[in-house]
């Protein structure tokens, strides 16, 4: 994906269109940050002492999408793909990870998340998860924050890999 292919959030949309538009913008920004790299480059951990890599972030974001939209909002009784216990860094252990599998999982979770959000009547819809109550509005806002933070990480990692910079 190139930078110009990202979908601009609406400038004057309603709350749902604005939140989902900004989340999609963040997802597409992350895809752009990862584009055109080899498997080795995607696995590269180049910001010590952190173990972050772009591939680890792909796997982590797939888990985050799965957790908030499928497990929390829709209440699916499913486990994580890679993460075993709360606080476990399994998604970031990428030495033997398959980039194609990770990107396919992330794309699938994003598509399912969009379907779930579209099917949820109100941003005020709430769900109980891990002993707390969350609204769809909160989940979308949290996901925008999650991607924005990790896009910052991805920007630094990508610049170390090949000097590419951008928003």
Secondary structure, DSSP 8 states (H G I E B T S, - for coil): --GGGS----SS--HHHHHHHHHHHHHHHHHHHHTT--HHHHH---STT----HHHHHHHHHHHHIIIIIIIIS------SS--STT--GGG--TT--HHHHHHHHHHHHHHHHHHHHH---TT-EEEETTEEEEHHHHHHHHHHHHHHHHHHHHHHHHHHH-----
